[in-house]
Amino acid sequence: MNVLPNILFLFGSLLCLNSILVLATPAMAAQEKRDHLAEMAKIEKPTMMHHHVAKPILVPLDDSATAVLWKPDLSTLPLTITSGEIKLPKTGVDNYHVVVAKQQIDNLKKTFIHYIYRHGKPSGHSTSKVALANKAELEIIPDPIPREHDRYYSMQGWSFIVHFQGQPLSSHPVELKTENGSLLQQNTDNRGKVTFVLPDDFPNVTPGKRDKRSAAMTISTQHQSGSQQWQTQLASDYSINESYWRSTNWGIITMIIGLIFGGVFIRLNKAKTGIKK
Amino acid sequence: MNYLTNLSVIRKIVQILAFIFFVYGGAVTGYYLSDKITSALPALSCAYDKQGSDFCVLIPFQHQMHHRLGEAIASGGNIMMALLPTIITLATFLILFVILNKAFCGWICPLGTFQEFLHMIGQKLGLQRKESLEHNVVKKIRPIKWFVLVLLVFTFPLLAGLGYANHDLGDSFCRICPSRILTTLAVGDTTQLHVDTANTTTIVLSIFADLMFGLMLAFALTIRQPFCRICPLLALHAVFKKLGLLRLVKNAVPRCDKCGLCAKACPMDIKEIHTDMTSKDITFDDCTLCGRCVEFCPDKNVLQLKYATIPIFSANPQYFKKRKKAQTLWEKANLVAYFREKKQHKQEPKN
């Protein structure tokens, strides 16, 4: 009896069986698709995620503020703020774009920054190019921005660098606020870097059940030099950590079962398999 | 034998360097996916590895089937425009593939390298190695890679895009790929070794992936290249193997019929290297162009690795003798032999 191919076929069959189960029940597949679309609709907000549809971006500045969209090649497009919202034009270029809105009220300069992924032709530029470009006098730069297909998750540590006029601001207070009510404060280090572990503050999360909710968060800081004041805010979304429904412990146990099974299989069957020394 | 003239040693050095570069090279190339070198590598280097320098062509293929072609067909969009990214990815893949052909498997692939090193560890631990699988077993295993390529890389993602299959089947191969688990673990990220309880599909896929990874670890200690035999990239390479410049060439002589050392040396157990007496180009579907068959061929120029028309490594009786001797020495040195010898030394004075 050749056990090795049978094992491989067994795994293949398991996988096919699962697919057949899904495919053979169109109602179930369609329901899952509807659920997914409903979930996506619920979470569709301006964010750093990989969305196809760009929703209007809420800007916490007056309509008199000026706003521009930085493209991956560092060219800019003027934007219009209407009733505190910005509707993004299509650029036809893939990769992260940055919305930068500025407003001056007497001696106070306010800046709002938001990174958003847009789809289109490959931009041919590294994401780091637009992140490192000097876009405002006082700027909070994600270090790094969540990669394409990635996003901010609760319980993860993410870093940000505070720059003032292109130079890092050390020992400077930075604040992180979330829509769910958390508030974190930290000071930057010598390189102007601050790292926050994003709060696990989503209510009613059920362990073992996928939950695609996200919430808004802002990272903000201010700086004063003489009578001039600067305030800046980086806005984004963060999502529930996947560890609620993805268990690494069970993953390790399953892998060990596979390992043991493989070892026992080889030991027991070396005489009767098609394996020859 | 001088190590630097031993093709297997040279290949191991290249494999180690390639492993380091593709698994950790993001420090040089950049963190973002837009920084990666080609995004269509003909080897299993994973995009989930955030420190990697490039990722395999199967990732964009699945993504394009799911989010471009499938969704374009479902929404009545422009199918040609939806196919354009796939054509660009395929073109990029082919440019790379023409240069090295299937040697991406035997010389570059991080997962292939890992399995080879596991096999070496198994040998050094003195585990009873399986030199080769029976041909009928090999023949039964061979079609699996085609099913994996057609079903998991193209069909399921396309069906997910069309709305006929679960969204989680949109990247069905990635979800079971051992390279995803290996490369992320290699950079200290344990999140990809998980059981995902989101729904039935994710539970089945994640358990399958973890079990298969465990099985691969166990099998690789005694069997050569266990996962490579069912790898969909091997199948994709087979489709385009005629375009590659690097090839395995055979100038058969009557002695070939009786010898068979080449087939015994082959890590993929391709018996046809030995039995095929008519074909000139013997870069078979399962071949990884590792060159071991050429090393262990005792007859001058019978087997050759050729780049276009230029022979770059040819079978040679002198090389064969040295190589065989080196191999025997290498295989003798293992923990079981060491302890056996030590035990004998202890017993000798008593006797």
Interface residues (C-beta under 8 A of the other chain):
Chain A: N2 L4 P5 I7 L8 F9 F11 G12 L14 L15 C16 N18 S19 L21 V22 L23 P26 A29 A30 E32 K33 H36 P72 D94 N95 P122 S123 H125 S126 T127 S128 P144 I145 R147 E148 H149 G208 K209 R210 E242 S243 W245 R246 S247 T248 W250 G251 I252 T254 M255 I256 I257 G258 L259 I260 F261 G262 G263 F265 I266 K270 T273 G274 I275 K276 K277
Chain B: G30 Y31 Y32 L33 S34 D35 A47 K50 Q128 R129 K130 E131 S132 L133 E134 N136 V137 K140 I141 I144 F147 V148 L151 L152 F156 L159 G163 Y164 A165 N166 H167 L169 S172 I176 I181 T190 T191 L193 H194 V195 D196 T197 A198 N199 T200 T201 T202 V204 L205 S206 I207 F208 D210 L211 M212 F213 G214 L215 M216 L217 A218 F219 T222 I223 I230
